[in-house]
Amino acid sequence: MEKLFLHIIPSQILLLLAGMACFWASGCGGGREVESPPVMDFSTVSLVDMEMLAEMQAQKLSLRYVHVCKPEDFAKGHLPGAVNFWRSDYSDPDHVYPEMTASRPQIEEMLSLKGILPTDFLILYDDRSNVNSAKLWWILKRYGHGRMALLDGATAAWTGAGQALDTLDAVFPRSDYHFSGPEDLSLVASREEVRQALENEGIILLDARSVEEYEGQVQNPGAARAGRIPGAVQIDYVDNMRADDLHFLKKVPELLEMYQHEKGIDPHKLVITYCQSAARSALTTFVLTEMLGYQQVKNYDGSWIEWSREADLPIETGPIQAIKTEL
């Protein structure tokens, strides 16, 4: 055996050792199988944390960061390579009411100017508990962009993980963005749908504004009257966020407890959300559909701005225990 071994040339030794390694790794001879770590599938992910974002970067996905904020805030610091959108970019400039959703062609042009492609995976975030990025998420989902997620914790999550912000404007070549497929109107409630919901016990109206707005103590700019839509249940969008850090969403069990057990939001009924301008209610829509699995949720685009300006539509004021209805 020794003589035989001495006649093996170095290259044959290497082949022999490699074969033995494969033999043991495959589980033969009592060895354990060596498995590659599973590759995470992000195709249906709509909320990511920093750990998941790192995995997405490692997989070299076509990521684009979108910071939804005022341009002057964007200039103060943003994720490296991020592009900036603000409410004026995705609001209809010709609508009688402010902050109504822009048309599909306007949104396509907005995305094209920033070089975004339909195949890009968008990471949306902002500086306000993801309220503004949630509205853009809702608009893009409505029109048909499927690959996107909110960054839980937004900018605070990025800096909290020791990552630096950038102040440079990233420049991308213009794209030719076009949505494919029809608009998903199942995500949108019209004024008439909300009016009909007033007499339908199978529909839940969910007000995502503050208690003060809900009771009519506060009237924000843009609204013509103070109060709420009659019969609406109030859950402030802030209640979706962790009490110890309003940048991060609560965990699913805590959200389920609040929506289903404390507030009675039945997952089997149609839920119509609204706020002042469909931004805070977009975050509530995101929580209900993407985190809690509600199948029937519509966001009222006109929200309180539109409803309060239509003089023939009823409103309620005062605490829920002492309702005053006005026409």
N, C-alpha and C positions, 0 to 999 in steps of 0.2 A: 504494500500500500504506500509505503514511504517512497519507493522508487517511482511508482506511478505518479504520485503527487509532484515529484521533482521534475517530471517531464512536462507539466502543465505550464504554458507560457503565461505571462502576466495578464494579457487580454482575456485569456480563458478563465483565469482566477476571478477577474472582475465579473464576467458573465455568470460564473458559478455562484458568487456571492449575491449577485442581483437576483438570480433565480431562487436562491434560498430565502431571500427577503420577501419576494412575492409569495413564495410557498407559505411562509408563516403568516403574512399579512392577510392572505385569503382565508385563513381559518383552518387550513389543513394542519395536521400534526399537533392539534390542540391549541393553535394560536387563535387570537381573537381578531375578528374582522375590523379593519380600519376604515371608518366611514368619513366622508367629507362632510363638513358642517352644512346643514340645509340652507338653501338660498331663500331668503324671505321674499314672498310675492306681495308687491305693493299695488297690484292692479285694482284692488277694491278698497284701498286705504284712503281715508279722508281726514284723519287727524294724526299728526306725527309729533314725536318728541325728539329731543336732540340725539338720543341713541339710535332711533330709527332713521333720522336724517343722515347720520354718519354711515349707516348701512346702505342707504340709497346712494350716497356719494361713492362708496366703495364699489357698488355695482355699476357705476358709471352711467346711471340713468340720465336722460336728457332733462336735467333740472333747470328751472328758471325761477328765480326768487322775485316775488312781487310785493313791494312795500306799499300799502295803501295808507297814504297820509298826505297832509299838505306839503307842497314842494319845499317850503322853507324848513319843515321838520325833516324831510328826506335829506336835505343838504347838511343837516347836523350829524347824520350818521345812519348807516343802513348796512344790511348784509352785503358782503362783497359780491359784485356782479348783479345786484338787484336793480329792477326798474321800478318806476314810480307811477302810480295811478292815484287820482283823487276823485271825489264825488262828481265834480264837473265833467270828468272824462266819461263817466258811465251814466250820466243823467241826460234826459231829453231836453235840449235847450229850447225847443219850440212848444213844449207842453204848458198848459195854463197853470199847472201846479208845479212847484219846485221839487226836484229830486225824484221825479218819476223815471223809471228805467228807460234808457236810451234804446233806440231801434237796433235790430240785429246788424244792419250794415254799419251803423256807427260803432258798435262794439268790435266788429271785424276790422274796421279801420284803426281803432284804438290799439288792438293787438298787433296789427301789421306794422304800425309805426315803431313798436318796440321790438320787432323782429321775432315775435312769438309764433310758434308753429302749432298746428293741431296735435302733433305727437309729443309736444313738450309736457313734462310733468311740472305743474305750477305749485310752488310752495308760497302760500298766501299768508301774510302777517301784517300787523299794524302796531300801534302804540297804545291801543285802547281796548284791552280785553278781547281783541279780534272782532269787535263789532263791525268796523268798516270792511275788514277783509271778508267777513261772513256775508255781507251784502254783495260784494263782488263775486264770491263763491256762488251765491244763489243765482245771480244773473248769468254767470257762465254755465252753470248747471242747467238752467232754464233753456239757454240757447244751444247747448250741446257739447261743451268742452268737458270730457270725462276724466282726464288725468290731472287731478289737483288735490291738495290737502291744506288744511290750516296747520300752522306751526303752533302747537300748544305752548303757551308762555310767551309767544311772539319774540320781540326784541330782547325782553328780559331773560328768556330761556337761552338765547344765543350768548349774551354777555355773561350770564350766570355760569355758563359752561367754559368760561375763559376765552371765548372767541372775540376777536376785535371787530369793531364796526369800521366801515369805509366811508369816505366823504367824496370819493370820485364818482363821476357819472359814467356808468358803463354804456358803451355805444355798440349797438348791434345793427347789422344790415337789415333793411326793410324786408319784411316777408309779405306773402300774399295770403293772409289768413281767411279761410272760409269755413263756417260751420257746416257739418254734414247732418242730414236728417232734419226732421221737423222740430219746431219749438215745443218744449214740454210744458204745456199750459196747466198740467196737473199740479204744478208747483206755485201757481199764481191765482190769487183771488181778486175778483173785480168788485167794484162798489156794489153792483147789483147782486152778486153772490152773497155779499155780507148783509145786504138788506134782507134777502130771502132767509138768511140764517137766523134772523131775529125771531122767526116763528117756527123754527125747526129744532126740536130738542135733540135731534141726532147730530147736531153740529155744535162744536165748542168754540167760542170766541175767546182768544187768549191775548191779553194785554201785557206787553213786555215793558211798559213804562214804569216809572216810580209810583209809589202810593200817592204822592202829592199831585201828580198829573192825573192819575186815575180818578181821584176824588174831586178834581176840579179846583184844587187850591193853587195850582201852578198852570199857567198857559205859556207855552214856549213860543218863540217867534215862528211865524209861518202858519200857526193855527188861528182860526177865526173865533173859536169858542173853547171854553175849558170844559173838561169832563171826560166821559168815556162812552163807548158804544154800549147800549143797554144789554145787560146780561153777561157782559164779558167777565172772565176770571182774570185776576191780576197776579202775575208772577214776574217781578222785576228781573230783567236780563242779568243783573248783577248777582242774583241768587244762583245763577249757573256757575259762578266762579268760587274758588276756594276763599274762605273767610280770611285765611292768613296770608294770601297772595292773590290779588284780583287779576293777575295776568294768566293764571292757570285755571282750567276747567275742573270742576269737581269730578270725582270718580263715578262710574255708572251706578253702583248701588245707592249712593247718596242722592243722585239725580232721580232715580226711580222712586225713592222714598218721597221726595218732594212732589214730583209731578203726579204720581198715581195714588199714593196713600194719603198725603197731606192735602193735595189740591183736587184730586179726583179727575185728572185728565185721562179719560178713557182711551186706550190705544185702539179700540175698535170703532171709534167715531172719527168723523172728519174734524180736524182742528184747523182753524183759521187764526193765524197770528197777525198782530199789528203792533205798531208803536207810533212814533211821530212821523217817521219817513221810511219805514221798512228796513232800517239798519239793525236796530236792537232786536227786532222781531226776526230778522234773518239769522242772528245767532241762536235764538230760541228754536227756529226751524232746523238749524243744523244739529242742535243737541237732540231734538226729538227724533229726527230721521236718521242721522248718522251714528248717534251714540246709543239711543234707546230703541231704535228699530220701529218707530211709528211709520205706518205705510201711507196714511192719508193726512198730509199737512200742506196747507197753502199759506203763503205769505201775502198779505194784502198790500199791494204796491202803493196805493194811494195813502193808506194808513190814516192817522188822525189829521194830517194836513188836509187831505181831500174831504174826509167825512165831516170835519168841523166847518168847512166852507160851504157845504151844501145845506142851505137853510131848511130844506124840507126833511132832512134826516134827523131822527131823534137822538138825544143824548141823555146821559144820566150824570148827576153830580152828587157829591156827599159821600159819607162812609157807606159801605155796603149794607149796613144794618138800617140806614135811613135814606133810602133811595129817593131822589127827586128826578122825575122824567120831564124833559122839555122837548118841545117841537120847534 
